[in-house]
Amino acid sequence: MRITCPHCGNRGLEEFTYTQDAERTRPTDGGATPTPEWADYIYLRDNLKGPRKEYWYHSAGCHAWLIVERDVSTHEILSVRLP
């Protein structure tokens, strides 16, 4: 799989680090005490097929954070943009 970085161009997957789903929303209570909302946010994940937005970090390149939209069934990259 190859990702086109807006700064560096088309690069191999080994230059990037997947971090998390870009469509999830953090609970707003700060996380000082355990709550069911935080437990769900940390441990529960939907395993959805189709296009998903994800945060990727260009760790071996320009160190930019990227939002990569890809089809998780086929690994086809649909778009790459800066957050």
Secondary structure, 3 states (H helix, E strand, C coil): CEEEECCCEEEEHHHCEEEEECCCCCCCCCCCCCCHHHHHHHHCCCCCCCEEEEEEECCCCCCCEEEEEEECCCCCEEEEECC
